[in-house]
Amino acid sequence: MSIDCINLALSNRCNATCIWCPTSRGTKHNFDMPFDVVKKIIDEAADPAFPNPIKMIHLSENGEALYHPEFLEIVRYIKAKLPDTALNLLSNFGLMSAKIAKPLLEEKLLSSIQVNIDGHDAKSYKAVKGISYAGVIKNVKKFLELRAVYDPAFDFSINVMTAFEYTVSVNAFMQTKPDQYKRKIPFSTYEETVKSLRKFVPDDIFIKHSKSGLWAERGLITSGRARINVDQSTLDCPLLMRVEKEVFIAPNGDLYPCCYDDNNDIVLGNVMESTLLEIHDSETRRVFIERLKAHKYEEIGYPCNTVVCCQSINIKKDQFDDMTKDYDLGDTISIVKNNIIHIKQIN
C-alpha cells in the first residue's frame, strides 16, 4: 500500500498530564524534532519521483506540537512544499497564543485543528489534564475571535472525554482505578461540558464525544495489578489500516507503527538513515504487518502484546446513566464496581 498520511511528532514534550495518557509517553525522545529531520521527510514527499501524493500530515503525534520553537516556520515550509496536502493539528491549547493563532488563520497554514476540552469547569478539567482551565478557555475564545475575522469557515472542532467518564469506564472493565488516578475526580459529563462550551462556542463548531480506551492502562496489565477476561488472540489490531497506509515519525527520525506505540518501543527504521519508501517497503515492516494481521502479538512484543488496551471501551448510555444516577455536579467519584460494559472494536 502507498503512504497516504505522515504523522510527525514535532515535539514529544507536553504541558499536560492527562489521566488517559501513559506516563511513559514520549519519554524516550523527550525533545523537539530538529528542522533538518522535518526537511528530509517533507522534501522526499514533495519530490516528483515520490509515487503518490500525501493526503494529510498530522503535526501533533505524541506530544504538544506548539512546544516547538520553530512551529510556524515548519508549517510554512510544509505548506510551501506540499500546498495540496491537508495539515492537521491536535492541541490542548494551553500554548496557543494569539501570536501563533493569527498567522495560522491569516495565512491559512492549516486545514483543521482539534482541541481537547475535557470538563465543564476548572475542577473537572484539571482532573483530566492538570493545567489551567481558565488559560485554555481564554486561548480558545481568542482563537475563535481571530477565526471570525480571518477565516470564518476554518475547520475547528472540540473533543470531550471527562475524567469522571474515563474513570468509570476503566473501572468497569478492569475492576480497578486508572493507573494515573492521583487527583480527586469530580462528577462531569459530556453533556454538561457541551452546555458550558456552547456559551461561547458557535453552533457550526462540532463538539465530539471521544471514546474511552485503555491506552494508558497497559502498566496495570503488565504489572499484574489488573486482569482481563479477554483472549487477546481473538482481537484485531484496531489501527491496522492506519499502520498499513500511514507513517509515524519520532523526533529523532525513528519510524514506528502507530500512535499507540507511545514510547516508540517498535522501531521500523530511521528516516535519517533510509528513505521513507525504503522503510515502508522493508522486510522488517512487512514481517511486522504480517504478524499483526495474524494476531501474533506475543511474537511482536510490547506494546502489541497488550492489544486489548488499543480497543475502544464503550459503556452503553443507559448503563452509564444507571451507574452514575446518584451523582450530582460537585460530587467526587468513588470507584464503581461490578458493572457490565461493551467492548467495541474500531474499524
SERO-4910 file (N, C-alpha, C, O; in steps of 0.05 Angstrom, whole numbers):
BEGIN
 pado doro    nc1    nc2    nc3   cac1   cac2   cac3    cc1    cc2    cc3    oc1    oc2    oc3
  Met    A     17    -24      0      0      0      0     17     25      0     40     25     10
  Ser    A      7     46    -11     21     72    -12     19     87     14      2     80     31
  Ile    A     36    107     18     34    124     42     14    146     37     19    163     19
  Asp    A     -7    147     52    -27    168     49    -24    191     69    -31    214     63
  Cys    A    -13    184     92    -12    204    114     15    202    129     25    180    133
  Ile    A     26    225    136     50    226    152     43    238    179     32    260    181
  Asn    A     50    224    201     46    234    228     73    243    240     90    226    245
  Leu    A     76    268    245    101    279    255     99    285    285     82    300    293
  Ala    A    117    274    300    120    282    328    138    306    329    162    304    336
  Leu    A    127    330    323    143    354    323    155    359    351    177    370    354
  Ser    A    141    350    371    151    351    399    140    328    415    116    323    413
  Asn    A    157    315    430    147    295    449    143    306    476    136    292    495
  Arg    A    147    333    479    142    346    505    112    353    506     99    357    486
  Cys    A    102    355    531     74    363    534     71    378    561     83    370    581
  Asn    A     55    398    561     50    414    585     28    402    602     24    411    625
  Ala    A     13    382    592     -9    370    607     -1    342    617     18    330    608
  Thr    A    -16    333    637    -12    306    648    -39    292    648    -51    287    669
  Cys    A    -48    285    624    -75    274    621    -78    247    635    -60    230    633
  Ile    A   -101    243    647   -107    218    661   -107    194    642   -102    172    649
  Trp    A   -114    200    616   -116    178    597    -92    177    577    -93    166    556
  Cys    A    -69    189    586    -44    187    571    -24    171    587    -22    176    611
  Pro    A     -9    153    575     11    137    590     33    155    602     41    174    589
  Thr    A     42    149    626     64    164    637     90    161    621    108    177    623
  Ser    A     91    139    606    115    133    590    116    148    564    136    148    550
  Arg    A     94    161    557     91    173    530    113    193    524    116    213    538
  Gly    A    128    187    503    148    205    493    173    209    510    189    226    504
  Thr    A    176    192    531    199    197    548    226    188    535    247    198    543
  Lys    A    224    170    516    249    161    503    262    183    486    286    185    485
  His    A    245    199    474    254    222    457    240    247    466    224    259    450
  Asn    A    245    255    490    231    278    502    243    305    493    253    320    509
  Phe    A    241    310    467    252    334    456    236    341    430    218    327    422
  Asp    A    244    363    417    231    372    392    245    361    368    270    356    369
  Met    A    230    356    346    242    346    322    259    368    308    249    389    302
  Pro    A    285    362    304    302    382    290    291    389    262    279    372    249
  Phe    A    295    414    254    284    423    229    295    406    205    282    402    185
  Asp    A    321    398    208    332    382    186    319    355    182    318    344    160
  Val    A    308    344    204    293    319    202    266    324    188    258    308    170
  Val    A    253    346    195    228    354    182    233    357    152    218    347    135
  Lys    A    254    372    145    260    378    117    266    353    101    257    350     78
  Lys    A    280    334    113    287    309    100    261    294     92    258    283     70
  Ile    A    242    293    111    217    279    106    200    293     85    190    281     66
  Ile    A    197    319     88    179    335     70    191    336     42    177    335     23
  Asp    A    217    340     41    230    342     14    226    316     -1    222    316    -26
  Glu    A    228    293     12    224    268     -1    195    265    -11    189    257    -33
  Ala    A    176    272      7    148    270      0    140    289    -23    122    284    -38
  Ala    A    155    312    -25    149    332    -46    163    326    -72    158    339    -92
  Asp    A    181    307    -72    196    301    -96    177    290   -117    161    272   -111
  Pro    A    179    299   -142    162    289   -163    164    259   -167    146    246   -178
  Ala    A    187    247   -159    191    218   -162    175    202   -140    173    178   -143
  Phe    A    165    216   -119    150    202    -99    125    190   -112    111    204   -127
  Pro    A    119    165   -106     98    151   -122     69    161   -120     53    155   -137
  Asn    A     63    175    -98     35    184    -95     35    209    -78     53    214    -62
  Pro    A     14    225    -81     12    249    -64      5    242    -35    -11    224    -31
  Ile    A     16    257    -16      9    254     12    -17    269     17    -19    293     12
  Lys    A    -38    255     27    -64    268     31    -64    285     56    -77    306     56
  Met    A    -51    276     77    -52    291    102    -26    288    118    -13    268    117
  Ile    A    -20    310    133      2    309    152     -9    318    179    -19    340    182
  His    A     -6    300    199    -13    307    226     12    318    240     33    306    239
  Leu    A      9    341    253     33    355    264     36    350    294     54    361    306
  Ser    A     18    335    306     17    333    335     18    305    345      4    299    365
  Glu    A     32    288    332     34    260    341     51    258    366     75    264    366
  Asn    A     39    248    387     53    240    412     64    263    429     83    259    443
  Gly    A     52    287    427     61    309    443     47    335    436     29    335    419
  Glu    A     55    357    448     44    383    442     62    397    422     83    408    430
  Ala    A     53    398    397     70    409    376     76    439    380     97    448    370
  Leu    A     59    453    394     64    482    398     88    487    416     97    510    418
  Tyr    A     99    467    429    123    470    444    147    476    426    166    489    434
  His    A    145    467    401    168    471    382    173    500    377    154    514    368
  Pro    A    197    510    382    203    539    378    201    548    349    198    572    344
  Glu    A    203    529    330    201    535    302    175    526    289    174    520    265
  Phe    A    154    523    306    129    512    296    119    527    271    113    514    251
  Leu    A    117    553    272    106    568    249    124    565    225    113    562    202
  Glu    A    150    565    228    168    562    206    165    535    193    166    532    168
  Ile    A    162    514    210    158    487    199    132    485    183    132    474    161
  Val    A    111    496    194     85    495    180     86    510    153     76    500    133
  Arg    A     99    533    153    102    548    128    119    532    108    113    532     84
  Tyr    A    139    518    118    157    502    100    140    480     87    142    475     63
  Ile    A    125    465    104    109    443     93     88    454     73     84    442     52
  Lys    A     75    476     80     54    487     63     66    495     36     53    492     16
  Ala    A     90    506     36    103    515     11    110    491     -6    108    491    -31
  Lys    A    120    469      7    129    446     -8    106    427    -17    107    415    -38
  Leu    A     85    426      0     62    408     -5     36    424     -3     21    420     16
  Pro    A     31    442    -21      8    461    -19    -19    447    -20    -39    457    -10
  Asp    A    -20    423    -32    -46    408    -34    -50    388    -12    -70    373    -12
  Thr    A    -31    386      7    -34    367     28    -48    380     52    -40    402     61
  Ala    A    -67    366     64    -81    376     87    -63    375    112    -49    354    116
  Leu    A    -62    396    127    -46    397    151    -64    399    175    -81    417    177
  Asn    A    -61    380    194    -78    378    217    -62    382    243    -40    372    246
  Leu    A    -75    396    263    -62    399    289    -82    391    311   -105    399    310
  Leu    A    -73    375    330    -88    368    354    -73    381    377    -49    376    380
  Ser    A    -86    398    393    -73    413    414    -90    415    438   -115    413    436
  Asn    A    -78    418    462    -94    424    486    -98    455    489   -113    463    507
  Phe    A    -86    471    472    -89    500    471    -78    515    494    -82    539    497
  Gly    A    -63    501    511    -50    515    533    -29    534    524    -22    554    537
  Leu    A    -17    528    500      4    545    489     -4    560    464     13    571    450
  Met    A    -30    559    457    -40    572    433    -44    602    437    -66    612    443
  Ser    A    -22    617    434    -23    646    438    -34    660    412    -35    647    391
  Ala    A    -43    685    415    -52    700    392    -29    703    372    -34    706    347
  Lys    A     -5    704    382     19    707    364     22    683    345     31    686    323
  Ile    A     13    660    354     13    636    337    -13    634    321    -13    628    297
  Ala    A    -35    639    334    -62    635    322    -66    654    298    -77    645    278
  Lys    A    -58    679    300    -64    698    279    -51    690    253    -65    689    233
  Pro    A    -25    685    252    -14    677    226    -25    650    215    -27    646    191
  Leu    A    -31    631    234    -43    606    225    -68    611    209    -73    598    188
  Leu    A    -85    629    219   -111    635    206   -107    654    183   -119    650    161
  Glu    A    -92    675    187    -89    696    166    -75    684    141    -83    691    119
  Glu    A    -55    667    145    -41    656    123    -53    629    113    -43    617     94
  Lys    A    -74    621    127    -87    595    120    -67    572    118    -65    558     98
  Leu    A    -52    569    140    -30    549    140    -40    521    146    -28    502    137
  Leu    A    -61    519    162    -71    493    170    -99    487    157   -113    506    149
  Ser    A   -105    462    155   -131    454    144   -152    450    167   -176    454    163
  Ser    A   -142    441    190   -160    436    212   -145    436    239   -121    430    240
  Ile    A   -160    441    260   -149    440    287   -170    426    305   -194    433    303
  Gln    A   -161    408    322   -178    397    343   -166    404    370   -142    403    374
  Val    A   -183    411    389   -174    417    416   -190    399    435   -214    396    432
  Asn    A   -176    389    455   -189    373    476   -197    391    500   -179    403    512
  Ile    A   -222    392    506   -232    406    529   -249    387    545   -272    382    538
  Asp    A   -238    375    566   -249    351    578   -262    355    605   -258    339    623
  Gly    A   -277    377    607   -291    382    632   -308    407    630   -302    425    614
  His    A   -328    409    647   -346    432    645   -338    456    661   -349    478    658
  Asp    A   -318    452    679   -308    474    695   -279    469    703   -267    449    694
  Ala    A   -267    487    719   -239    485    725   -231    459    739   -211    447    733
  Lys    A   -248    451    758   -242    427    774   -243    402    757   -225    385    758
  Ser    A   -264    399    741   -267    375    724   -246    374    702   -237    352    695
  Tyr    A   -239    397    692   -218    398    671   -191    391    682   -176    376    670
  Lys    A   -184    403    705   -158    397    718   -155    368    725   -133    357    725
  Ala    A   -178    355    732   -177    326    738   -167    309    715   -156    288    719
  Val    A   -171    319    690   -161    305    667   -133    313    661   -115    296    657
  Lys    A   -128    339    659   -103    349    647    -82    361    666    -59    361    660
  Gly    A    -91    371    689    -72    383    708    -62    410    700    -43    420    711
  Ile    A    -75    423    680    -67    450    672    -90    469    675   -113    461    680
  Ser    A    -85    495    671   -104    516    676   -128    516    656   -124    519    632
  Tyr    A   -151    512    667   -176    513    651   -180    542    641   -186    546    617
  Ala    A   -176    561    659   -181    589    651   -163    598    628   -171    612    610
  Gly    A   -137    589    629   -119    596    608   -126    584    581   -124    597    561
  Val    A   -135    559    582   -143    546    557   -168    559    545   -169    564    521
  Ile    A   -188    564    562   -213    576    553   -207    604    541   -218    612    521
  Lys    A   -189    619    554   -181    645    544   -169    643    516   -175    659    499
  Asn    A   -152    623    513   -139    619    486   -159    610    465   -157    619    442
  Val    A   -178    593    473   -198    585    454   -216    608    445   -221    611    421
  Lys    A   -224    624    464   -241    648    458   -226    667    439   -238    677    420
  Lys    A   -201    671    444   -185    689    427   -182    677    399   -184    691    379
  Phe    A   -178    651    397   -176    638    371   -202    641    356   -201    646    332
  Leu    A   -224    637    369   -250    640    356   -255    668    346   -267    672    325
  Glu    A   -246    688    361   -248    716    352   -231    720    327   -241    732    308
  Leu    A   -207    710    326   -190    712    303   -201    696    279   -199    705    256
  Arg    A   -212    673    285   -224    657    264   -247    672    250   -249    672    226
  Ala    A   -263    686    266   -285    702    255   -276    724    236   -290    732    217
  Val    A   -252    734    242   -241    756    226   -226    746    201   -231    756    179
  Tyr    A   -209    726    204   -191    718    183   -200    693    167   -193    691    143
  Asp    A   -214    675    179   -222    651    164   -247    638    178   -244    618    191
  Pro    A   -270    650    174   -294    642    188   -303    613    182   -317    601    198
  Ala    A   -294    601    160   -301    574    153   -280    554    162   -282    530    156
  Phe    A   -259    563    177   -238    545    185   -248    521    201   -265    525    218
  Asp    A   -238    498    195   -247    473    207   -235    470    235   -212    461    239
  Phe    A   -250    478    255   -242    477    283   -262    460    298   -287    464    295
  Ser    A   -253    441    314   -271    424    329   -260    418    357   -237    423    362
  Ile    A   -278    408    374   -271    403    402   -277    374    409   -298    364    402
  Asn    A   -258    361    424   -262    334    434   -267    335    464   -255    351    478
  Val    A   -284    317    473   -291    317    502   -290    288    512   -303    270    502
  Met    A   -274    283    533   -275    259    549   -269    266    578   -246    271    584
  Thr    A   -289    266    595   -284    275    622   -269    254    638   -271    230    632
  Ala    A   -255    263    659   -241    245    677   -261    226    691   -255    203    696
  Phe    A   -284    236    697   -305    220    710   -313    197    692   -313    174    701
  Glu    A   -320    203    667   -328    181    649   -305    161    644   -310    137    643
  Tyr    A   -281    172    641   -258    154    636   -254    135    660   -249    112    657
  Thr    A   -255    146    684   -250    130    708   -271    109    712   -265     86    718
  Val    A   -296    116    707   -318     96    708   -314     74    687   -318     50    693
  Ser    A   -306     82    663   -302     62    641   -279     43    647   -282     19    644
  Val    A   -256     54    657   -233     37    664   -241     18    687   -235     -6    685
  Asn    A   -254     28    707   -261     12    730   -280    -10    722   -279    -33    732
  Ala    A   -299     -4    704   -319    -24    696   -306    -47    682   -315    -70    684
  Phe    A   -285    -41    667   -272    -63    652   -251    -77    668   -248   -102    666
  Met    A   -235    -62    684   -212    -74    698   -217    -78    728   -200    -90    741
  Gln    A   -240    -69    738   -246    -71    766   -224    -59    784   -217    -69    805
  Thr    A   -213    -37    774   -193    -22    789   -193      7    779   -205     13    759
  Lys    A   -178     23    793   -177     51    785   -156     55    763   -138     38    760
  Pro    A   -158     76    747   -137     82    727   -110     84    739   -107     92    762
  Asp    A    -90     78    723    -62     79    733    -55    107    743    -39    110    761
  Gln    A    -66    128    731    -60    155    739    -82    168    755    -87    192    754
  Tyr    A    -96    152    771   -117    162    789   -103    175    813   -101    162    834
  Lys    A    -95    200    810    -80    213    831    -94    238    841    -86    250    861
  Arg    A   -115    246    827   -130    270    834   -158    263    842   -168    241    835
  Lys    A   -171    280    857   -200    277    862   -214    280    835   -208    299    820
  Ile    A   -233    262    830   -248    263    804   -276    273    809   -293    259    818
  Pro    A   -281    298    802   -308    309    805   -327    299    783   -318    294    761
  Phe    A   -352    298    790   -372    289    771   -373    309    747   -376    333    752
  Ser    A   -372    299    723   -374    315    699   -381    297    676   -372    274    675
  Thr    A   -397    307    658   -406    291    635   -401    306    609   -396    330    609
  Tyr    A   -403    291    587   -401    303    561   -423    325    558   -418    347    548
  Glu    A   -447    318    566   -470    336    562   -466    362    578   -471    384    567
  Glu    A   -456    361    602   -450    385    618   -428    401    606   -429    426    606
  Thr    A   -408    388    595   -386    402    582   -395    417    557   -387    439    552
  Val    A   -412    403    541   -423    416    517   -439    441    525   -437    462    512
  Lys    A   -455    438    546   -472    460    555   -454    485    563   -461    507    556
  Ser    A   -432    479    577   -414    502    585   -400    514    561   -396    538    560
  Leu    A   -392    497    541   -378    507    518   -396    523    499   -387    543    487
  Arg    A   -421    515    497   -439    529    478   -445    558    487   -458    572    472
  Lys    A   -436    565    511   -440    593    519   -423    612    503   -429    636    501
  Phe    A   -401    601    490   -384    618    474   -375    605    448   -363    619    431
  Val    A   -380    580    444   -372    565    420   -395    565    400   -417    556    407
  Pro    A   -391    576    376   -413    577    356   -423    549    349   -409    529    351
  Asp    A   -448    548    339   -461    522    333   -448    508    309   -452    484    306
  Asp    A   -433    522    293   -421    509    269   -396    493    277   -385    479    260
  Ile    A   -387    495    302   -364    480    311   -373    454    324   -389    455    343
  Phe    A   -363    432    314   -371    406    323   -357    400    350   -333    404    353
  Ile    A   -373    390    369   -362    381    395   -366    351    397   -388    341    400
  Lys    A   -344    337    395   -344    307    393   -342    294    420   -327    303    437
  His    A   -358    273    424   -356    257    448   -335    235    443   -341    216    430
  Ser    A   -311    239    454   -290    219    449   -296    193    462   -311    191    482
  Lys    A   -284    172    452   -288    145    463   -266    139    484   -244    148    482
  Ser    A   -274    124    504   -255    115    524   -239     92    512   -248     76    496
  Gly    A   -214     91    521   -196     69    513   -179     61    537   -183     73    559
  Leu    A   -162     43    534   -145     33    556   -115     38    550    -98     25    561
  Trp    A   -110     56    531    -83     62    522    -64     67    546    -41     58    545
  Ala    A    -73     82    566    -56     89    588    -54     68    610    -40     71    630
  Glu    A    -69     46    606    -71     26    627    -55      0    622    -59    -20    635
  Arg    A    -37      2    602    -20    -22    597     -5    -31    621     -2    -55    626
  Gly    A      5    -12    637     20    -18    661      5    -35    681     16    -51    696
  Leu    A    -22    -31    682    -38    -46    701    -38    -76    693    -39    -93    710
  Ile    A    -37    -81    667    -37   -109    657     -9   -121    660     -7   -143    670
  Thr    A     11   -107    650     38   -119    651     49   -123    679     65   -140    684
  Ser    A     39   -107    698     48   -109    726     31   -129    742     37   -136    765
  Gly    A      8   -138    730     -9   -157    743    -29   -143    763    -43   -157    777
  Arg    A    -30   -116    763    -48   -103    781    -77   -104    771    -96    -99    786
  Ala    A    -81   -111    746   -108   -115    735   -107   -139    717    -87   -145    703
  Arg    A   -129   -154    716   -132   -177    699   -155   -173    679   -174   -160    686
  Ile    A   -151   -184    656   -172   -181    635   -182   -208    627   -167   -227    623
  Asn    A   -208   -210    624   -220   -235    616   -226   -235    586   -248   -240    577
  Val    A   -205   -229    571   -207   -228    542   -184   -243    530   -161   -239    538
  Asp    A   -190   -260    510   -169   -274    496   -159   -255    474   -172   -251    454
  Gln    A   -135   -244    479   -125   -224    460   -120   -234    432   -120   -218    413
  Ser    A   -116   -260    430   -111   -271    403   -136   -269    385   -134   -273    361
  Thr    A   -159   -264    397   -184   -261    382   -188   -232    373   -207   -227    357
  Leu    A   -172   -213    383   -176   -185    377   -160   -176    353   -136   -183    350
  Asp    A   -173   -161    335   -158   -149    313   -144   -124    323   -151   -112    343
  Cys    A   -122   -117    309   -110    -91    314   -129    -70    304   -134    -69    280
  Pro    A   -139    -52    321   -159    -32    311   -147    -11    293   -162      3    280
  Leu    A   -121     -9    293   -108     12    276    -93      0    252    -76     13    240
  Leu    A   -100    -25    245    -86    -39    223    -86    -23    197    -65    -21    184
  Met    A   -108    -11    190   -110      4    165    -91     28    166    -78     35    146
  Arg    A    -89     41    189    -71     64    192    -42     55    191    -25     68    179
  Val    A    -37     32    204     -9     21    203      0     16    175     23     21    168
  Glu    A    -19      6    158    -12      0    130     -9     25    113      7     24     94
  Lys    A    -24     46    118    -25     68     99    -12     94    110    -10    114     96
  Glu    A     -4     94    135      8    118    147     36    112    158     43     89    163
  Val    A     51    133    163     77    130    176     77    149    200     65    171    200
  Phe    A     90    140    222     92    155    247    121    159    253    137    140    254
  Ile    A    129    184    257    157    190    259    164    206    284    152    227    290
  Ala    A    182    195    300    191    207    325    210    230    321    220    233    298
  Pro    A    215    246    341    233    270    338    261    263    328    273    279    314
  Asn    A    271    239    334    298    232    325    298    219    298    319    211    287
  Gly    A    274    217    285    272    205    258    264    176    258    261    165    236
  Asp    A    261    163    281    252    135    282    224    133    271    206    149    278
  Leu    A    219    113    254    192    107    244    181     84    261    193     63    262
  Tyr    A    157     89    273    145     69    290    117     63    280    107     78    263
  Pro    A    104     41    288     80     31    275     55     49    277     41     52    257
  Cys    A     50     60    301     24     75    304     25     92    329     44     91    344
  Cys    A      4    107    333      3    126    355      1    112    382      7    125    403
  Tyr    A     -8     87    383    -10     73    408     17     62    418     20     52    440
  Asp    A     37     63    401     65     56    409     76     82    421     93     95    408
  Asp    A     67     90    444     70    117    455     99    124    462    106    147    463
  Asn    A    116    104    466    144    110    472    163     98    451    187     94    456
  Asn    A    152     93    427    168     84    404    185     59    411    209     58    405
  Asp    A    171     39    423    185     15    430    191     -3    406    210    -19    406
  Ile    A    175      0    385    179    -15    360    190      4    339    176     22    330
  Val    A    215      0    330    227     17    310    230      2    284    242    -19    283
  Leu    A    218     13    263    218      0    237    240     11    219    245      1    197
  Gly    A    253     33    227    274     45    212    278     74    221    263     84    238
  Asn    A    297     88    208    301    116    215    304    132    189    319    125    172
  Val    A    289    154    187    288    170    163    314    185    157    318    194    134
  Met    A    332    187    176    357    199    171    378    179    161    400    187    153
  Glu    A    370    154    162    388    133    152    377    119    127    393    108    111
  Ser    A    352    121    122    339    109     99    317    128     89    309    146    103
  Thr    A    307    124     65    285    140     55    259    129     67    257    106     76
  Leu    A    238    145     66    211    136     74    203    111     60    193     92     72
  Leu    A    207    111     34    198     88     17    214     63     24    203     41     24
  Glu    A    240     66     29    256     43     36    246     30     62    245      6     64
  Ile    A    239     47     82    229     36    107    201     24    102    195      3    113
  His    A    184     39     87    157     30     82    156      3     68    139    -14     73
  Asp    A    175     -2     50    176    -26     34    195    -47     46    200    -68     33
  Ser    A    205    -43     70    226    -60     81    215    -87     90    191    -89     96
  Glu    A    232   -107     92    225   -133    102    217   -131    132    198   -145    140
  Thr    A    230   -114    147    223   -110    175    194   -102    179    179   -113    195
  Arg    A    185    -82    163    158    -73    164    138    -94    154    116    -97    165
  Arg    A    145   -108    132    128   -128    120    122   -150    141     99   -158    144
  Val    A    143   -160    154    140   -181    174    123   -172    197    106   -186    207
  Phe    A    128   -147    206    112   -136    228     83   -136    221     66   -144    238
  Ile    A     75   -127    197     47   -125    190     35   -153    187     12   -158    194
  Glu    A     50   -172    176     41   -200    174     34   -211    202     13   -224    205
  Arg    A     51   -206    221     46   -216    249     22   -202    261      6   -214    275
  Leu    A     19   -176    255     -4   -161    265    -30   -173    254    -49   -177    269
  Lys    A    -31   -179    228    -55   -190    216    -61   -218    226    -84   -226    228
  Ala    A    -40   -233    233    -43   -260    243    -48   -261    274    -49   -283    285
  His    A    -50   -238    286    -54   -236    315    -31   -248    331    -36   -258    353
  Lys    A     -7   -247    321     16   -258    335     29   -236    352     52   -228    349
  Tyr    A     12   -227    371     20   -204    388     43   -211    407     60   -194    412
  Glu    A     44   -235    417     66   -243    435     92   -243    420    113   -237    432
  Glu    A     92   -252    395    116   -252    379    126   -223    374    150   -218    375
  Ile    A    108   -205    370    116   -177    366    127   -165    392    147   -151    391
  Gly    A    114   -171    414    122   -160    440    108   -134    446     88   -126    433
  Tyr    A    119   -120    466    106    -96    476    109    -73    456    130    -70    444
  Pro    A     88    -56    452     63    -56    465     40    -72    453     18    -74    463
  Cys    A     46    -85    430     25   -100    416     15   -124    432     -7   -133    427
  Asn    A     31   -134    451     22   -156    467      2   -148    489     -7   -164    505
  Thr    A     -6   -122    488    -28   -112    505    -49    -99    486    -58    -77    491
  Val    A    -55   -113    464    -73   -102    444   -101    -96    454   -115    -80    443
  Val    A   -108   -109    477   -134   -102    488   -136    -73    496   -157    -61    496
  Cys    A   -113    -61    503   -112    -33    511   -115    -14    487   -118     10    490
  Cys    A   -114    -25    463   -118     -9    439   -147     -7    431   -155      9    413
  Gln    A   -164    -23    443   -192    -24    436   -207      0    448   -198     13    466
  Ser    A   -230      5    436   -248     26    446   -268     13    466   -281     -6    460
  Ile    A   -269     25    490   -286     15    511   -311     33    513   -309     56    520
  Asn    A   -334     22    507   -358     37    507   -379     26    527   -389      4    523
  Ile    A   -385     42    547   -407     35    565   -432     45    551   -434     69    544
  Lys    A   -452     29    548   -477     38    536   -490     60    553   -488     59    578
  Lys    A   -502     79    540   -511    103    554   -531     96    577   -529    108    598
  Asp    A   -549     78    572   -568     71    594   -553     59    618   -561     63    641
  Gln    A   -532     43    612   -517     31    634   -501     53    649   -501     53    673
  Phe    A   -489     71    633   -473     93    646   -492    110    663   -485    117    686
  Asp    A   -515    116    653   -534    133    668   -543    119    694   -545    132    714
  Asp    A   -547     93    692   -555     78    716   -532     77    736   -537     79    760
  Met    A   -508     73    726   -484     71    744   -479     97    759   -467     97    780
  Thr    A   -486    119    746   -479    146    757   -503    162    766   -500    186    770
  Lys    A   -526    149    769   -550    164    774   -550    179    801   -565    198    805
  Asp    A   -533    169    819   -533    182    846   -513    205    848   -510    217    869
  Tyr    A   -500    211    826   -481    233    826   -493    259    817   -511    259    800
  Asp    A   -484    281    828   -492    308    820   -468    325    816   -446    319    826
  Leu    A   -471    347    802   -448    366    798   -438    374    825   -453    382    843
  Gly    A   -411    373    828   -398    379    854   -390    355    869   -373    356    887
  Asp    A   -402    331    863   -395    306    876   -367    297    866   -359    304    844
  Thr    A   -354    281    883   -328    269    876   -332    239    874   -346    227    890
  Ile    A   -319    227    854   -324    199    848   -314    180    869   -293    185    882
  Ser    A   -329    159    874   -319    135    888   -319    113    868   -337    112    851
  Ile    A   -301     94    870   -299     74    849   -324     57    847   -334     46    867
  Val    A   -334     55    823   -358     40    817   -350     11    811   -330      6    798
  Lys    A   -365     -9    822   -357    -37    819   -379    -53    806   -403    -47    806
  Asn    A   -370    -76    794   -388    -97    785   -408    -87    764   -432    -90    768
  Asn    A   -398    -75    743   -416    -65    722   -408    -78    695   -385    -86    691
  Ile    A   -428    -81    678   -425    -94    652   -419    -73    632   -432    -52    631
  Ile    A   -399    -77    615   -392    -58    594   -392    -73    567   -392    -97    566
  His    A   -391    -56    547   -390    -67    519   -363    -58    507   -356    -35    507
  Ile    A   -348    -78    496   -323    -72    482   -329    -71    452   -339    -90    441
  Lys    A   -322    -48    440   -327    -45    412   -300    -40    398   -285    -22    405
  Gln    A   -295    -57    378   -270    -53    363   -274    -31    342   -296    -28    330
  Ile    A   -253    -15    338   -254      6    319   -248     -5    291   -228    -20    288
  Asn    A   -264      0    272   -259    -10    245   -248     13    227   -243      9    204
***
